[in-house]
Amino acid sequence: MIVRNKYHELTKALNIKQIIAITGLRRVGKTTTIKYLLDKIKNKNKIYLDLERIEYRNIFLGENYGEIIKSLEIEGIDFSQKAYIALDEIQLVPNITSVIKFIYDTYDVKFLITGSSSFYMKNTFSESLAGRKRIYELWPLSFDELLRFKNINVNLPEFDLSSTNPHLINKLNVYYDEYVNYGGFPEVVLAKNNDDKIALLKDIYNSYINLDIKFLADFKKANEIYKLLKLFSARVGSKIDYSKISGISGINRHKVKEYLLFLESTFFIKLVPAFVSNPDREIALQNKLYFSDSGLLNILGKINSGALFENTVANQLSEKGEIRYYAKRTGQEIDFILDGSTAFEVKETASAHDLKILKNRAENIGLKKYALIGKNAPDSGFHNFIWGGAIY
């Protein structure tokens, strides 16, 4: 099994009593992760239950906790000693958190659970299991994970603000191009050809529309979400104008906001707020929108290469810390500011002129650290940029 970056942190969490709750987009690798953790547990008093199977969901649907305990004993759990119970996709069972709370408080049981909605895990789940769980978010593969999945052996340097070695760019550029265009879903990365990758991405997208929306929300019209996603894909990296989106789509402005919250809480999109010094002004400013996987973005329409690259960088930088964007009324912008201290501008082909502009804009708002992020191999002798593939 290929070890992901998150596995070290999760393996350490096996030693604490608290519930390990893993959340993320469908087919991002949550099931593989939870099975990896189970394999790390030497204790044989453990079970894995996939709650997409109705016979396992039925175990937790009864109101009699005694019968639920008996059913779990039939599955092989001995409650007289330390036990481990892994539950996959808990959002499919209403009120399951009350059962988990009862077992957690009554027996020496370590739970490992997954769910596809951060809204469910952080709100409904958090209220009933306050202090009893730790939530871990799992995202599509980072670029260094993609290389690991493809068995590409290379000594990657640490991410910093120095320019990227041209040899590293030439060596790995074909893989980074693939990452930008097809994203980081594990099964997509492992697919043998581009046609298979596209087919898998379409299947993941359709599963989200037809399964997650039905299970996680009471939205009656999945076609409205589809319509919005098409509109959002054409505006990736742009500020969200709810009134304009409402006017184009014919969907009520408040419902647009509701759908957007759902898309964010189920990990399909990411919203990037503005960088401001006045919190009151921040509330009035619009967020920028990105998709959590560039492959999903790419199948929604004809997306230009610059937008795909910026979307990829947004996801990469968000793994490094909190990202925001900066904009003035005059139209001057900085694409991303990481952790309030470092300014980044994204350019497919970076130039000395781009760096000079970024330097001036960063210094004007008091930022001493800044760097260009580029995608194409350097030409015209300019090398002073970070290659997108070096962000991991």
C-alpha positions as CSV (number, residue, x, y, z in Angstrom):
1,M,0.0,0.0,0.0
2,I,1.3,3.5,-0.9
3,V,1.7,5.6,2.2
4,R,0.2,9.1,2.0
5,N,1.5,12.2,3.8
6,K,-1.4,12.2,6.2
7,Y,-0.8,8.6,7.4
8,H,1.9,9.5,9.9
9,E,-0.3,11.9,11.8
10,L,-3.2,9.5,11.7
11,T,-1.1,6.6,12.9
12,K,0.0,8.6,15.9
13,A,-3.7,9.3,16.7
14,L,-4.3,5.5,17.1
15,N,-2.6,5.8,20.6
16,I,-5.3,8.2,22.0
17,K,-8.8,7.3,23.0
18,Q,-10.5,9.9,21.0
19,I,-12.4,9.0,17.8
20,I,-10.5,9.4,14.6
21,A,-12.9,11.0,12.1
22,I,-11.7,11.3,8.5
23,T,-13.7,13.4,6.1
24,G,-13.3,14.4,2.5
25,L,-14.7,14.2,-1.0
26,R,-16.1,10.9,-2.3
27,R,-13.3,8.5,-3.6
28,V,-10.5,10.7,-2.4
29,G,-9.1,7.7,-0.4
30,K,-10.9,7.7,2.9
31,T,-11.7,3.9,2.8
32,T,-8.1,3.0,1.9
33,T,-6.9,5.2,4.7
34,I,-9.1,3.7,7.3
35,K,-8.1,0.2,6.2
36,Y,-4.5,1.2,6.4
37,L,-5.0,2.3,10.0
38,L,-6.8,-1.0,10.9
39,D,-3.8,-2.9,9.5
40,K,-1.6,-1.0,11.8
41,I,-3.5,-2.2,14.8
42,K,-2.1,-5.5,16.1
43,N,-5.1,-6.2,18.3
44,K,-7.4,-8.7,16.5
45,N,-10.5,-7.4,18.3
46,K,-11.5,-5.1,15.4
47,I,-14.0,-4.8,12.6
48,Y,-14.6,-2.7,9.5
49,L,-18.2,-1.9,8.4
50,D,-19.0,-0.2,5.1
51,L,-22.3,1.7,5.8
52,E,-23.0,1.8,2.1
53,R,-24.1,-1.8,2.6
54,I,-27.7,-1.9,3.9
55,E,-27.1,-4.9,6.2
56,Y,-24.6,-2.8,8.2
57,R,-26.7,0.3,8.2
58,N,-29.5,-1.7,9.7
59,I,-27.4,-2.6,12.7
60,F,-27.5,1.0,13.9
61,L,-31.0,1.9,12.9
62,G,-32.7,0.3,16.0
63,E,-33.4,2.3,19.2
64,N,-32.4,-0.6,21.5
65,Y,-28.7,-0.2,22.3
66,G,-28.6,-3.7,23.7
67,E,-29.6,-5.2,20.3
68,I,-27.0,-3.0,18.6
69,I,-24.3,-4.4,20.9
70,K,-25.4,-7.9,20.2
71,S,-25.3,-7.3,16.5
72,L,-21.7,-6.0,16.8
73,E,-20.8,-9.0,18.9
74,I,-22.1,-11.2,16.1
75,E,-19.8,-9.4,13.7
76,G,-16.9,-10.4,16.0
77,I,-16.4,-7.6,18.6
78,D,-15.7,-8.6,22.2
79,F,-16.8,-5.7,24.4
80,S,-15.1,-7.2,27.5
81,Q,-11.7,-6.0,26.2
82,K,-10.2,-3.2,24.1
83,A,-11.9,-3.1,20.7
84,Y,-11.6,-1.1,17.5
85,I,-14.6,-0.4,15.3
86,A,-14.2,1.3,11.8
87,L,-17.3,2.7,10.3
88,D,-17.2,4.0,6.7
89,E,-19.5,6.8,5.5
90,I,-21.4,7.4,8.8
91,Q,-23.5,10.2,7.3
92,L,-25.6,7.5,5.7
93,V,-27.1,6.5,9.0
94,P,-29.4,9.0,10.8
95,N,-28.6,9.5,14.5
96,I,-25.6,7.1,14.5
97,T,-23.7,9.6,16.6
98,S,-25.9,8.8,19.6
99,V,-25.0,5.1,19.3
100,I,-21.3,5.9,18.9
101,K,-21.5,8.1,22.0
102,F,-23.1,5.4,24.1
103,I,-20.5,2.7,23.1
104,Y,-17.6,5.2,23.5
105,D,-18.8,6.1,27.0
106,T,-19.7,2.6,28.1
107,Y,-16.9,0.4,26.7
108,D,-13.2,0.5,25.9
109,V,-13.7,1.1,22.1
110,K,-11.6,3.1,19.7
111,F,-13.7,4.3,16.7
112,L,-12.3,5.1,13.3
113,I,-14.9,6.7,11.1
114,T,-15.3,8.4,7.8
115,G,-17.8,10.8,6.3
116,S,-18.2,12.8,3.1
117,S,-19.5,16.1,4.6
118,S,-17.5,18.5,6.7
119,F,-20.8,20.2,7.6
120,Y,-22.1,17.0,9.1
121,M,-18.8,16.1,10.8
122,K,-18.2,19.5,12.2
123,N,-21.7,20.4,13.3
124,T,-24.1,17.5,13.9
125,F,-21.3,15.2,14.7
126,S,-19.4,17.7,16.9
127,E,-22.4,18.7,19.0
128,S,-23.2,15.1,20.1
129,L,-19.5,14.0,20.5
130,A,-17.9,17.2,21.9
131,G,-14.4,16.4,23.2
132,R,-14.6,12.8,22.0
133,K,-13.2,13.1,18.5
134,R,-10.5,14.6,16.3
135,I,-11.5,15.4,12.7
136,Y,-8.9,15.0,9.9
137,E,-9.6,16.2,6.3
138,L,-8.3,14.2,3.4
139,W,-7.9,15.9,0.0
140,P,-6.8,14.6,-3.4
141,L,-3.2,13.7,-3.8
142,S,-0.5,16.3,-3.5
143,F,2.0,16.4,-6.4
144,D,4.7,14.6,-4.3
145,E,2.1,11.9,-3.5
146,L,1.3,11.6,-7.2
147,L,4.9,10.9,-7.9
148,R,4.9,8.3,-5.2
149,F,1.8,6.6,-6.6
150,K,3.5,6.5,-10.0
151,N,6.7,5.1,-8.5
152,I,8.8,8.0,-9.7
153,N,11.9,8.2,-7.6
154,V,13.4,11.7,-7.3
155,N,15.0,13.6,-4.5
156,L,12.6,16.5,-4.0
157,P,14.0,19.6,-2.3
158,E,12.1,21.3,0.5
159,F,9.6,23.9,-0.5
160,D,10.9,27.5,0.0
161,L,10.9,30.8,-1.9
162,S,14.1,30.1,-3.9
163,S,13.9,29.6,-7.6
164,T,13.4,26.0,-8.8
165,N,16.3,24.1,-10.4
166,P,15.7,23.9,-14.2
167,H,16.7,20.2,-14.3
168,L,13.9,19.3,-11.8
169,I,11.4,21.1,-14.0
170,N,12.6,19.3,-17.1
171,K,12.6,16.0,-15.3
172,L,9.1,16.2,-13.9
173,N,7.2,18.7,-16.1
174,V,5.2,16.0,-17.9
175,Y,3.9,14.6,-14.6
176,Y,3.0,18.1,-13.4
177,D,1.1,18.8,-16.6
178,E,-0.9,15.6,-16.0
179,Y,-1.5,16.8,-12.4
180,V,-2.8,20.2,-13.5
181,N,-5.1,18.6,-16.2
182,Y,-6.4,15.5,-14.4
183,G,-6.0,16.3,-10.7
184,G,-5.2,14.0,-7.8
185,F,-7.9,11.4,-7.2
186,P,-5.9,8.2,-6.6
187,E,-7.7,6.0,-9.1
188,V,-7.4,8.8,-11.8
189,V,-3.7,9.1,-11.1
190,L,-3.2,5.3,-11.6
191,A,-5.4,5.1,-14.8
192,K,-3.3,4.0,-17.8
193,N,-4.4,6.6,-20.3
194,N,-6.1,10.0,-20.6
195,D,-9.4,8.5,-21.8
196,D,-9.6,6.3,-18.7
197,K,-8.8,9.3,-16.5
198,I,-11.6,11.4,-18.1
199,A,-14.1,8.5,-17.7
200,L,-13.2,8.1,-14.0
201,L,-13.5,11.8,-13.4
202,K,-17.0,11.9,-15.0
203,D,-18.0,8.9,-12.9
204,I,-16.8,10.6,-9.7
205,Y,-18.7,13.8,-10.7
206,N,-21.9,11.8,-11.4
207,S,-21.6,9.9,-8.1
208,Y,-21.4,13.2,-6.3
209,I,-24.4,14.6,-8.1
210,N,-26.5,11.5,-7.8
211,L,-25.5,10.1,-4.4
212,D,-23.9,12.7,-2.1
213,I,-26.5,15.4,-2.9
214,K,-29.4,13.0,-2.3
215,F,-27.9,11.6,1.0
216,L,-26.5,14.8,2.4
217,A,-29.1,17.5,1.4
218,D,-32.8,17.9,0.8
219,F,-32.2,19.7,-2.5
220,K,-34.9,18.6,-4.9
221,K,-33.2,19.8,-8.0
222,A,-29.8,18.3,-8.7
223,N,-29.9,20.0,-12.1
224,E,-29.7,23.4,-10.4
225,I,-26.4,22.4,-8.7
226,Y,-25.2,21.1,-12.1
227,K,-26.1,24.4,-13.7
228,L,-24.3,26.4,-11.0
229,L,-21.2,24.2,-11.2
230,K,-21.0,24.9,-15.0
231,L,-21.2,28.6,-14.2
232,F,-18.7,28.5,-11.5
233,S,-16.2,26.5,-13.7
234,A,-16.2,29.4,-16.2
235,R,-15.4,31.8,-13.3
236,V,-12.8,29.9,-11.4
237,G,-10.4,32.3,-9.6
238,S,-12.9,35.1,-9.8
239,K,-14.8,36.9,-7.1
240,I,-18.3,35.5,-6.5
241,D,-21.1,38.0,-7.4
242,Y,-24.3,36.3,-6.1
243,S,-26.6,38.8,-7.8
244,K,-25.0,38.2,-11.2
245,I,-24.9,34.4,-10.8
246,S,-28.6,34.5,-9.7
247,G,-29.5,36.6,-12.8
248,I,-27.7,34.3,-15.2
249,S,-28.9,31.0,-13.7
250,G,-32.4,32.0,-12.7
251,I,-31.8,30.6,-9.2
252,N,-32.8,32.7,-6.2
253,R,-29.8,34.6,-4.7
254,H,-30.3,33.1,-1.3
255,K,-30.5,29.6,-2.8
256,V,-27.3,30.2,-4.7
257,K,-25.6,31.0,-1.3
258,E,-27.1,27.8,0.2
259,Y,-25.9,25.7,-2.7
260,L,-22.4,27.3,-2.4
261,L,-22.2,26.4,1.3
262,F,-23.2,22.8,0.5
263,L,-20.6,22.6,-2.3
264,E,-17.9,23.9,0.1
265,S,-18.9,21.7,3.1
266,T,-18.8,18.6,0.9
267,F,-15.3,19.5,-0.4
268,F,-16.2,20.1,-4.0
269,I,-15.1,23.7,-4.0
270,K,-12.9,26.0,-1.9
271,L,-13.6,29.6,-1.1
272,V,-10.7,32.0,-0.7
273,P,-11.4,35.2,1.3
274,A,-9.8,38.6,0.8
275,F,-6.7,39.8,2.7
276,V,-7.6,42.9,4.7
277,S,-6.5,44.6,7.9
278,N,-10.1,45.7,8.8
279,P,-12.3,42.7,9.8
280,D,-15.5,44.7,9.1
281,R,-14.4,45.3,5.5
282,E,-13.6,41.6,5.1
283,I,-17.2,40.7,5.6
284,A,-18.2,43.0,2.8
285,L,-15.7,41.6,0.3
286,Q,-16.5,38.7,-2.0
287,N,-14.7,35.4,-1.8
288,K,-12.9,33.8,-4.8
289,L,-13.9,30.4,-5.9
290,Y,-11.8,27.4,-6.7
291,F,-12.5,23.7,-7.3
292,S,-10.9,21.2,-4.9
293,D,-9.6,19.1,-7.8
294,S,-8.5,20.5,-11.1
295,G,-9.5,17.3,-12.9
296,L,-13.1,17.8,-11.8
297,L,-12.9,21.4,-13.0
298,N,-11.5,20.3,-16.3
299,I,-14.4,18.0,-17.2
300,L,-17.0,20.7,-16.6
301,G,-16.2,22.7,-19.7
302,K,-13.5,24.3,-21.8
303,I,-11.2,25.7,-19.1
304,N,-8.2,27.6,-20.3
305,S,-4.8,26.4,-19.2
306,G,-4.1,29.5,-17.0
307,A,-7.2,29.0,-15.0
308,L,-6.4,25.3,-14.5
309,F,-2.9,26.1,-13.3
310,E,-4.1,28.8,-10.9
311,N,-6.7,26.4,-9.5
312,T,-4.0,23.7,-9.0
313,V,-1.8,26.2,-7.2
314,A,-4.7,27.3,-5.0
315,N,-5.1,23.7,-3.8
316,Q,-1.3,23.2,-3.3
317,L,-0.9,26.4,-1.3
318,S,-4.0,25.7,0.9
319,E,-2.1,22.5,2.1
320,K,0.7,24.8,3.3
321,G,-1.5,27.1,5.3
322,E,-4.3,29.7,5.1
323,I,-4.5,31.5,1.7
324,R,-6.2,34.8,0.9
325,Y,-6.2,37.1,-2.1
326,Y,-5.5,40.8,-2.2
327,A,-7.4,43.3,-4.4
328,K,-7.6,47.1,-4.7
329,R,-10.5,49.1,-6.1
330,T,-8.2,50.1,-8.9
331,G,-8.0,46.5,-10.1
332,Q,-4.5,45.7,-8.8
333,E,-4.5,42.2,-7.3
334,I,-2.2,39.7,-5.7
335,D,-3.3,36.1,-6.4
336,F,-2.5,34.6,-3.1
337,I,-1.2,35.6,0.3
338,L,-0.1,32.6,2.5
339,D,-0.5,32.9,6.2
340,G,-0.7,36.7,6.0
341,S,3.0,37.0,5.3
342,T,4.0,35.8,1.8
343,A,2.6,37.1,-1.5
344,F,2.4,34.8,-4.6
345,E,1.5,35.7,-8.2
346,V,0.7,32.8,-10.6
347,K,1.9,33.0,-14.2
348,E,2.1,30.1,-16.6
349,T,5.2,31.7,-18.1
350,A,6.9,33.9,-15.5
351,S,8.9,37.0,-16.4
352,A,11.1,39.6,-14.7
353,H,8.4,42.2,-15.4
354,D,5.9,40.1,-13.4
355,L,8.3,39.8,-10.5
356,K,8.8,43.6,-10.4
357,I,5.1,44.2,-10.3
358,L,4.6,41.7,-7.5
359,K,7.5,43.1,-5.5
360,N,5.9,46.6,-5.6
361,R,2.4,45.4,-4.7
362,A,3.7,43.2,-1.9
363,E,5.8,46.0,-0.4
364,N,2.9,48.5,-0.7
365,I,0.9,46.3,1.8
366,G,3.9,45.6,4.1
367,L,4.8,42.2,2.9
368,K,8.6,41.5,2.6
369,K,8.3,37.9,1.3
370,Y,7.0,37.3,-2.2
371,A,7.6,34.9,-5.2
372,L,6.3,34.2,-8.6
373,I,4.8,30.7,-9.3
374,G,5.3,29.5,-12.8
375,K,4.4,26.4,-14.9
376,N,6.4,26.5,-18.1
377,A,10.1,25.7,-18.3
378,P,12.1,29.0,-18.2
379,D,13.0,30.8,-21.4
380,S,14.6,34.1,-22.2
381,G,17.1,33.4,-19.3
382,F,14.6,34.2,-16.5
383,H,14.7,31.6,-13.7
384,N,13.7,33.6,-10.6
385,F,10.4,31.8,-9.9
386,I,9.0,28.8,-8.1
387,W,7.9,26.0,-10.4
388,G,4.3,24.8,-9.5
389,G,5.5,21.2,-9.1
390,A,7.9,22.3,-6.3
391,I,4.9,23.1,-4.0
392,Y,4.2,20.1,-1.8
